[in-house]
Amino acid sequence: MQQGEINRFQITDINNEGEGIVRLGNERFVVFVPDALPEEDVTCRLVRVKKNYAIAKVIERHNDSPIRRKPLCPLFGRCGGCQLQHIDYQSQLELKTKTVYDAIKRIGGVSDPSVQKCIPSSSEWQYRNKASLPAQTNRRGKLLTGFYQKRSHDIVPFSGCPVLLPRLEENVTSIINDLKDAGFSGWNESEINVIDFIRHIVFRTAEFTDQTLCAVVAGRFPNKDESNKLKKIATGHSDKINGMVLNRNISKGNFIWGDDFSSINGETVMEEVLGKYKFKFEISSFFQVNSEQALALYKYASNLAAGDTPENVLELYSGVGTLTAFLSERAKHVTAVEEWPQASKYLNINAELNGLHNITGLSGSAEDLTETLLGEKFDTVVLDPPRTGCDPRVIASILKIAPQKIVYVSCGPATLARDIKSLISNGYSIKSIQPFDMFPQTGHVETVVAMTRV
């Protein structure tokens, strides 16, 4: 096969990026075909050819797959935020179940993992409570902000998003327009890497309290004129946005947040309610983007963690203490660990806010603190790491703590499977695997795995 070659394929499978798959040569060579679905007959041009795979572009689709539907967003296919809008929702759930199954089988080394059906989100659209929009300066010197194209740092200008909460979508639109009208510039990715001003604009809206915060992430401190303009924009939206903050990020990496936070106007802390619990947090704190589904997941995970009698629980990567509160209901004591300062400081604040006196919040990395806690007795370890999974030091410490039960919450099936493999090889067995659709219309999936010590 050569680049530019035209072929006709029958699509046989799909990956979690929503791309059609064709396997050739005894399945040793894979062709990925964006915008093609199983059972579709397509004529394609090969646009990239490597040793073991190729990427093809559809020239003509000769029939439609039974799972295909019309995407709700007119930017689908350009914007990289969603991958599965062209697939009916039931098929999205089946794909996510298969994604978890394949990862645990292939990477985790479990021959036939018993993965339960993915639990659907109660809202297929208008569920997302957070939007992070990168900002650049276009060729005309104007502010350009939106979402990245797939596998690119080219921005698709924001013009609405059907997965955002309606209040959030409205605020994003109005603030962006005001920043443009005020003449603000974005981050120039030039050869000399010059940062002008705005790097990201971040919004959060609490679904159940309707509180909203906005953050302008800048590559430098604003001058006096810029400060006045930001203050004017913030006060002009104070009826819909509780507060606007400035974050200065001078790093060259992709991480959104820097260490410097300051108030532009109004509040810097917001509050959300999940079930019977209230939680305060800042805009940079980790908080699940789908509040309704988060409530379902926390109830499920805390039930898995609960023993027949109250036990000591160690929770790692605790965020602001959302799952922590649910764990505390049936635990003797919960020791919660979180590294990000803007989140960890709310572990004890939220425990006190909810009258929970069996929680101790610790600020520091899971790698360091698990090693200092080796002398403590924990019956259960609950962890919800970032997509990169656990550092090997964390896994090693868990094995030394030797809890009877482990509840692992993950948004990365591959790293989940990798860590599970280490735990299985050191005396743990899988009790249950339950995917949750935390991110409808995308290829991402949240999974809760319960393990017990053999």
PATOR-478792 format. One record per residue (C-alpha): y, x, z; residue in three letters; residue number from 1. Coordinates in pm, whole numbers. Each point is the difference from the previous one (the first is absolute). Example, Ala and Ser with C-alpha at 12.3 -4.5 7.8 and 13.67 -1.06 7.14 Angstrom:
2
[r [-450 1230 780] "ALA" 1]
[r [344 137 -66] "SER" 2]
# end
This chain:
454
[r [0 0 0] "MET" 1]
[r [349 119 -88] "GLN" 2]
[r [352 -103 95] "GLN" 3]
[r [141 -253 -248] "GLY" 4]
[r [-344 -123 -100] "GLU" 5]
[r [-39 -379 -36] "ILE" 6]
[r [-309 -171 143] "ASN" 7]
[r [-121 -350 73] "ARG" 8]
[r [-143 -50 350] "PHE" 9]
[r [-168 -273 201] "GLN" 10]
[r [145 24 352] "ILE" 11]
[r [-275 -4 261] "THR" 12]
[r [172 66 334] "ASP" 13]
[r [336 31 176] "ILE" 14]
[r [146 236 262] "ASN" 15]
[r [239 -76 285] "ASN" 16]
[r [296 98 -220] "GLU" 17]
[r [-76 -302 -218] "GLY" 18]
[r [-116 219 -288] "GLU" 19]
[r [-295 -88 -221] "GLY" 20]
[r [-289 246 -5] "ILE" 21]
[r [-243 106 -273] "VAL" 22]
[r [-285 241 78] "ARG" 23]
[r [-145 208 -282] "LEU" 24]
[r [-266 271 -40] "GLY" 25]
[r [-239 -127 267] "ASN" 26]
[r [306 -88 212] "GLU" 27]
[r [107 365 22] "ARG" 28]
[r [325 -62 -189] "PHE" 29]
[r [247 -268 111] "VAL" 30]
[r [280 -159 -200] "VAL" 31]
[r [276 -168 204] "PHE" 32]
[r [181 -277 -187] "VAL" 33]
[r [313 -145 167] "PRO" 34]
[r [60 -371 -71] "ASP" 35]
[r [-365 -61 -85] "ALA" 36]
[r [-245 -200 213] "LEU" 37]
[r [-379 -43 15] "PRO" 38]
[r [-156 -189 -294] "GLU" 39]
[r [298 71 -224] "GLU" 40]
[r [-48 149 -346] "ASP" 41]
[r [290 236 -71] "VAL" 42]
[r [115 241 -267] "THR" 43]
[r [157 308 163] "CYS" 44]
[r [165 329 -76] "ARG" 45]
[r [-97 296 218] "LEU" 46]
[r [322 137 150] "VAL" 47]
[r [-156 264 227] "ARG" 48]
[r [-342 166 -20] "VAL" 49]
[r [-147 223 270] "LYS" 50]
[r [-345 147 58] "LYS" 51]
[r [-146 -298 186] "ASN" 52]
[r [244 -283 -68] "TYR" 53]
[r [259 -142 -235] "ALA" 54]
[r [290 -243 23] "ILE" 55]
[r [47 -251 -279] "ALA" 56]
[r [279 -238 -99] "LYS" 57]
[r [-83 -350 -123] "VAL" 58]
[r [104 -63 -360] "ILE" 59]
[r [-162 -342 -29] "GLU" 60]
[r [-189 -221 245] "ARG" 61]
[r [-250 -216 -189] "HIS" 62]
[r [-80 -238 288] "ASN" 63]
[r [107 -73 358] "ASP" 64]
[r [-207 65 309] "SER" 65]
[r [-82 -309 210] "PRO" 66]
[r [179 164 296] "ILE" 67]
[r [325 67 -191] "ARG" 68]
[r [314 -196 83] "ARG" 69]
[r [367 27 -86] "LYS" 70]
[r [188 230 243] "PRO" 71]
[r [269 -174 201] "LEU" 72]
[r [240 295 -14] "CYS" 73]
[r [162 79 -337] "PRO" 74]
[r [5 371 93] "LEU" 75]
[r [-376 19 53] "PHE" 76]
[r [-140 288 -201] "GLY" 77]
[r [326 195 30] "ARG" 78]
[r [54 -8 376] "CYS" 79]
[r [-265 194 191] "GLY" 80]
[r [18 -216 312] "GLY" 81]
[r [-277 -244 -97] "CYS" 82]
[r [-319 75 -190] "GLN" 83]
[r [-193 -330 5] "LEU" 84]
[r [238 -284 -87] "GLN" 85]
[r [-188 -59 -328] "HIS" 86]
[r [-322 -76 192] "ILE" 87]
[r [-76 -331 175] "ASP" 88]
[r [10 20 378] "TYR" 89]
[r [-369 -56 66] "GLN" 90]
[r [-81 288 -233] "SER" 91]
[r [253 219 182] "GLN" 92]
[r [-188 -65 326] "LEU" 93]
[r [-334 80 -162] "GLU" 94]
[r [142 322 -144] "LEU" 95]
[r [127 110 342] "LYS" 96]
[r [-337 -68 160] "THR" 97]
[r [-160 211 -272] "LYS" 98]
[r [258 277 48] "THR" 99]
[r [-95 32 367] "VAL" 100]
[r [-372 -21 -80] "TYR" 101]
[r [21 272 -267] "ASP" 102]
[r [202 236 223] "ALA" 103]
[r [-234 -27 297] "ILE" 104]
[r [-305 37 -222] "LYS" 105]
[r [127 286 -216] "ARG" 106]
[r [216 195 248] "ILE" 107]
[r [-143 -119 329] "GLY" 108]
[r [-359 55 -108] "GLY" 109]
[r [-120 -344 114] "VAL" 110]
[r [-266 -115 -248] "SER" 111]
[r [75 -373 8] "ASP" 112]
[r [290 -79 236] "PRO" 113]
[r [19 -359 120] "SER" 114]
[r [360 -85 -87] "VAL" 115]
[r [117 -350 83] "GLN" 116]
[r [211 -197 -246] "LYS" 117]
[r [369 92 1] "CYS" 118]
[r [199 -243 215] "ILE" 119]
[r [279 -151 -214] "PRO" 120]
[r [365 4 97] "SER" 121]
[r [135 -342 93] "SER" 122]
[r [288 73 -239] "SER" 123]
[r [-80 137 -344] "GLU" 124]
[r [372 33 -84] "TRP" 125]
[r [321 41 203] "GLN" 126]
[r [-174 179 288] "TYR" 127]
[r [144 352 6] "ARG" 128]
[r [249 70 282] "ASN" 129]
[r [112 346 -114] "LYS" 130]
[r [155 149 -314] "ALA" 131]
[r [69 372 -54] "SER" 132]
[r [198 66 -316] "LEU" 133]
[r [68 353 -131] "PRO" 134]
[r [350 60 -135] "ALA" 135]
[r [118 218 -289] "GLN" 136]
[r [308 33 -219] "THR" 137]
[r [-45 -118 -359] "ASN" 138]
[r [143 166 -311] "ARG" 139]
[r [323 -191 34] "ARG" 140]
[r [50 126 355] "GLY" 141]
[r [-87 -336 158] "LYS" 142]
[r [-233 -73 291] "LEU" 143]
[r [-354 -77 -115] "LEU" 144]
[r [-248 -139 252] "THR" 145]
[r [-329 -187 -20] "GLY" 146]
[r [-367 93 10] "PHE" 147]
[r [-170 295 -167] "TYR" 148]
[r [-199 -44 -317] "GLN" 149]
[r [-370 66 36] "LYS" 150]
[r [-75 373 46] "ARG" 151]
[r [366 82 -58] "SER" 152]
[r [333 55 175] "HIS" 153]
[r [179 -203 -268] "ASP" 154]
[r [156 -307 161] "ILE" 155]
[r [-42 -356 -123] "VAL" 156]
[r [327 -173 102] "PRO" 157]
[r [-46 -266 267] "PHE" 158]
[r [45 -354 -129] "SER" 159]
[r [-208 -193 254] "GLY" 160]
[r [-353 30 137] "CYS" 161]
[r [-241 -293 55] "PRO" 162]
[r [-197 170 279] "VAL" 163]
[r [306 43 226] "LEU" 164]
[r [92 -257 261] "LEU" 165]
[r [275 -220 -158] "PRO" 166]
[r [261 100 259] "ARG" 167]
[r [-84 366 -58] "LEU" 168]
[r [23 -32 -378] "GLU" 169]
[r [340 -167 33] "GLU" 170]
[r [135 275 225] "ASN" 171]
[r [-130 280 -223] "VAL" 172]
[r [174 -153 -302] "THR" 173]
[r [336 -54 171] "SER" 174]
[r [20 340 174] "ILE" 175]
[r [-95 190 -318] "ILE" 176]
[r [269 -182 -195] "ASN" 177]
[r [261 83 264] "ASP" 178]
[r [-98 369 8] "LEU" 179]
[r [32 14 -380] "LYS" 180]
[r [337 -176 5] "ASP" 181]
[r [124 242 264] "ALA" 182]
[r [-77 293 -230] "GLY" 183]
[r [-275 167 203] "PHE" 184]
[r [-219 256 -172] "SER" 185]
[r [-367 79 37] "GLY" 186]
[r [-210 313 28] "TRP" 187]
[r [31 224 -305] "ASN" 188]
[r [-329 173 -76] "GLU" 189]
[r [159 273 -211] "SER" 190]
[r [-119 352 -74] "GLU" 191]
[r [201 132 294] "ILE" 192]
[r [-126 -286 220] "ASN" 193]
[r [345 -131 90] "VAL" 194]
[r [-3 -288 245] "ILE" 195]
[r [302 -226 -39] "ASP" 196]
[r [-30 -274 262] "PHE" 197]
[r [-254 -287 22] "ILE" 198]
[r [-370 91 -13] "ARG" 199]
[r [-157 -330 109] "HIS" 200]
[r [102 -347 108] "ILE" 201]
[r [-242 -162 245] "VAL" 202]
[r [-14 -363 114] "PHE" 203]
[r [-211 -178 262] "ARG" 204]
[r [-10 -370 83] "THR" 205]
[r [-200 -145 289] "ALA" 206]
[r [-194 -297 -137] "GLU" 207]
[r [-16 -197 325] "PHE" 208]
[r [346 78 145] "THR" 209]
[r [191 45 -329] "ASP" 210]
[r [176 311 134] "GLN" 211]
[r [92 257 -265] "THR" 212]
[r [98 368 -3] "LEU" 213]
[r [115 220 -287] "CYS" 214]
[r [8 380 -18] "ALA" 215]
[r [179 231 -238] "VAL" 216]
[r [-189 330 -18] "VAL" 217]
[r [243 269 -116] "ALA" 218]
[r [-27 365 -96] "GLY" 219]
[r [315 83 195] "ARG" 220]
[r [243 -156 243] "PHE" 221]
[r [250 -240 -165] "PRO" 222]
[r [364 94 -37] "ASN" 223]
[r [269 -223 150] "LYS" 224]
[r [36 -217 -310] "ASP" 225]
[r [-376 -49 -29] "GLU" 226]
[r [-25 -86 370] "SER" 227]
[r [270 -265 -36] "ASN" 228]
[r [-170 -150 -304] "LYS" 229]
[r [-338 -16 174] "LEU" 230]
[r [159 -160 306] "LYS" 231]
[r [171 -261 -219] "LYS" 232]
[r [-324 -85 -180] "ILE" 233]
[r [-190 -26 328] "ALA" 234]
[r [256 -226 169] "THR" 235]
[r [17 -215 -312] "GLY" 236]
[r [-371 -75 37] "HIS" 237]
[r [-12 -27 379] "SER" 238]
[r [-90 -370 -22] "ASP" 239]
[r [-329 90 -177] "LYS" 240]
[r [-65 360 106] "ILE" 241]
[r [-9 77 372] "ASN" 242]
[r [80 365 -47] "GLY" 243]
[r [37 290 -241] "MET" 244]
[r [-88 360 90] "VAL" 245]
[r [53 337 -166] "LEU" 246]
[r [-278 257 -14] "ASN" 247]
[r [65 356 -117] "ARG" 248]
[r [-295 166 -172] "ASN" 249]
[r [59 353 -129] "ILE" 250]
[r [-366 83 -66] "SER" 251]
[r [-136 57 -351] "LYS" 252]
[r [-325 -189 59] "GLY" 253]
[r [-92 -360 -84] "ASN" 254]
[r [12 -126 359] "PHE" 255]
[r [279 -258 16] "ILE" 256]
[r [140 64 346] "TRP" 257]
[r [199 286 147] "GLY" 258]
[r [63 62 370] "ASP" 259]
[r [364 -118 21] "ASP" 260]
[r [59 -372 62] "PHE" 261]
[r [336 -165 66] "SER" 262]
[r [138 -353 -7] "SER" 263]
[r [222 -118 -282] "ILE" 264]
[r [42 -349 143] "ASN" 265]
[r [-181 -242 227] "GLY" 266]
[r [-347 39 146] "GLU" 267]
[r [-235 295 -41] "THR" 268]
[r [-302 -182 146] "VAL" 269]
[r [-171 -317 -118] "MET" 270]
[r [-259 -230 154] "GLU" 271]
[r [-309 -169 -141] "GLU" 272]
[r [-249 -242 157] "VAL" 273]
[r [-374 19 -60] "LEU" 274]
[r [-191 -274 178] "GLY" 275]
[r [116 -6 362] "LYS" 276]
[r [146 352 -9] "TYR" 277]
[r [350 128 -78] "LYS" 278]
[r [61 345 -147] "PHE" 279]
[r [318 203 -30] "LYS" 280]
[r [14 279 -257] "PHE" 281]
[r [233 198 -225] "GLU" 282]
[r [9 -8 -376] "ILE" 283]
[r [-195 327 -34] "SER" 284]
[r [-275 -103 241] "SER" 285]
[r [-345 -83 -136] "PHE" 286]
[r [-55 -375 -14] "PHE" 287]
[r [-250 -174 -229] "GLN" 288]
[r [174 -136 -311] "VAL" 289]
[r [-188 -333 12] "ASN" 290]
[r [74 -160 337] "SER" 291]
[r [-234 -298 -38] "GLU" 292]
[r [-297 216 -98] "GLN" 293]
[r [86 257 267] "ALA" 294]
[r [-42 -270 265] "LEU" 295]
[r [-345 -87 -136] "ALA" 296]
[r [-101 367 -16] "LEU" 297]
[r [119 78 354] "TYR" 298]
[r [-192 -293 145] "LYS" 299]
[r [-312 108 -186] "TYR" 300]
[r [25 371 91] "ALA" 301]
[r [76 -68 366] "SER" 302]
[r [-305 -227 25] "ASN" 303]
[r [-215 279 -143] "LEU" 304]
[r [143 246 252] "ALA" 305]
[r [-53 -228 300] "ALA" 306]
[r [-304 67 216] "GLY" 307]
[r [-196 -233 225] "ASP" 308]
[r [209 128 291] "THR" 309]
[r [354 149 -12] "PRO" 310]
[r [-13 359 -125] "GLU" 311]
[r [231 297 -48] "ASN" 312]
[r [124 14 -359] "VAL" 313]
[r [160 292 -184] "LEU" 314]
[r [212 -111 -295] "GLU" 315]
[r [120 258 -253] "LEU" 316]
[r [283 -44 -255] "TYR" 317]
[r [132 -296 200] "SER" 318]
[r [336 -56 -171] "GLY" 319]
[r [225 -215 219] "VAL" 320]
[r [-295 -150 188] "GLY" 321]
[r [-87 -308 -203] "THR" 322]
[r [-379 37 6] "LEU" 323]
[r [39 153 346] "THR" 324]
[r [115 -332 145] "ALA" 325]
[r [-303 -183 -137] "PHE" 326]
[r [-235 273 126] "LEU" 327]
[r [147 -30 349] "SER" 328]
[r [-113 -363 35] "GLU" 329]
[r [-361 92 81] "ARG" 330]
[r [30 369 89] "ALA" 331]
[r [15 162 341] "LYS" 332]
[r [261 244 -131] "HIS" 333]
[r [133 107 -342] "VAL" 334]
[r [132 350 -63] "THR" 335]
[r [202 -17 -323] "ALA" 336]
[r [104 308 -201] "VAL" 337]
[r [272 15 -269] "GLU" 338]
[r [175 302 -154] "GLU" 339]
[r [307 -143 -183] "TRP" 340]
[r [279 -2 263] "PRO" 341]
[r [168 -312 -139] "GLN" 342]
[r [-326 -189 62] "ALA" 343]
[r [-153 166 306] "SER" 344]
[r [296 -79 223] "LYS" 345]
[r [-75 -371 -47] "TYR" 346]
[r [-360 18 128] "LEU" 347]
[r [106 -37 364] "ASN" 348]
[r [306 -212 -86] "ILE" 349]
[r [-213 -260 -176] "ASN" 350]
[r [-263 9 274] "ALA" 351]
[r [271 -81 255] "GLU" 352]
[r [156 -261 -230] "LEU" 353]
[r [-331 -187 -3] "ASN" 354]
[r [-82 52 367] "GLY" 355]
[r [-300 223 -77] "LEU" 356]
[r [-60 242 287] "HIS" 357]
[r [-327 161 -115] "ASN" 358]
[r [153 204 -286] "ILE" 359]
[r [110 364 5] "THR" 360]
[r [189 120 -308] "GLY" 361]
[r [-9 370 -88] "LEU" 362]
[r [228 169 -252] "SER" 363]
[r [-155 280 -203] "GLY" 364]
[r [-245 74 -278] "SER" 365]
[r [-354 -138 13] "ALA" 366]
[r [-126 354 -63] "GLU" 367]
[r [168 145 308] "ASP" 368]
[r [-29 -289 242] "LEU" 369]
[r [-369 -72 -59] "THR" 370]
[r [-73 359 98] "GLU" 371]
[r [196 -41 325] "THR" 372]
[r [-187 -325 77] "LEU" 373]
[r [-350 145 -26] "LEU" 374]
[r [-47 -21 375] "GLY" 375]
[r [73 -373 6] "GLU" 376]
[r [-265 -274 -24] "LYS" 377]
[r [45 -236 -296] "PHE" 378]
[r [-260 -262 -84] "ASP" 379]
[r [161 -91 -334] "THR" 380]
[r [221 185 -248] "VAL" 381]
[r [213 -202 -244] "VAL" 382]
[r [183 179 -279] "LEU" 383]
[r [225 -104 -287] "ASP" 384]
[r [99 324 -178] "PRO" 385]
[r [221 34 -309] "PRO" 386]
[r [-152 -6 -348] "ARG" 387]
[r [-90 369 28] "THR" 388]
[r [-245 -81 280] "GLY" 389]
[r [-71 209 310] "CYS" 390]
[r [55 370 46] "ASP" 391]
[r [-336 175 68] "PRO" 392]
[r [128 82 349] "ARG" 393]
[r [24 -372 77] "VAL" 394]
[r [-357 -66 -112] "ILE" 395]
[r [-119 300 203] "ALA" 396]
[r [178 -130 312] "SER" 397]
[r [-142 -350 -44] "ILE" 398]
[r [-349 146 -16] "LEU" 399]
[r [65 192 323] "LYS" 400]
[r [138 -311 171] "ILE" 401]
[r [-321 -174 -119] "ALA" 402]
[r [111 -363 31] "PRO" 403]
[r [-270 -264 -22] "GLN" 404]
[r [204 -185 -261] "LYS" 405]
[r [245 94 -278] "ILE" 406]
[r [218 -248 -190] "VAL" 407]
[r [155 163 -307] "TYR" 408]
[r [280 -184 -185] "VAL" 409]
[r [88 153 -336] "SER" 410]
[r [215 -58 -308] "CYS" 411]
[r [-177 281 -193] "GLY" 412]
[r [-366 -71 -92] "PRO" 413]
[r [-63 358 -115] "ALA" 414]
[r [125 171 317] "THR" 415]
[r [-162 -271 213] "LEU" 416]
[r [-335 78 -165] "ALA" 417]
[r [54 374 48] "ARG" 418]
[r [65 -40 373] "ASP" 419]
[r [-286 -248 42] "ILE" 420]
[r [-236 254 -153] "LYS" 421]
[r [96 254 269] "SER" 422]
[r [-52 -257 276] "LEU" 423]
[r [-338 -113 -139] "ILE" 424]
[r [-124 358 -21] "SER" 425]
[r [88 43 368] "ASN" 426]
[r [-183 -295 149] "GLY" 427]
[r [190 -317 -91] "TYR" 428]
[r [-118 -296 -204] "SER" 429]
[r [193 -269 -183] "ILE" 430]
[r [-5 -342 162] "LYS" 431]
[r [229 -188 -241] "SER" 432]
[r [236 56 -296] "ILE" 433]
[r [269 -262 -56] "GLN" 434]
[r [268 32 -273] "PRO" 435]
[r [330 -191 35] "PHE" 436]
[r [237 -69 -288] "ASP" 437]
[r [321 127 157] "MET" 438]
[r [158 66 -341] "PHE" 439]
[r [-62 -281 -257] "PRO" 440]
[r [75 88 -365] "GLN" 441]
[r [-58 371 72] "THR" 442]
[r [-312 214 -2] "GLY" 443]
[r [41 90 368] "HIS" 444]
[r [-235 -136 266] "VAL" 445]
[r [-11 17 379] "GLU" 446]
[r [-341 42 165] "THR" 447]
[r [-130 -29 355] "VAL" 448]
[r [-322 188 79] "VAL" 449]
[r [-184 -28 332] "ALA" 450]
[r [-232 283 101] "MET" 451]
[r [-223 56 302] "THR" 452]
[r [-151 315 149] "ARG" 453]
[r [-373 22 -56] "VAL" 454]
# end
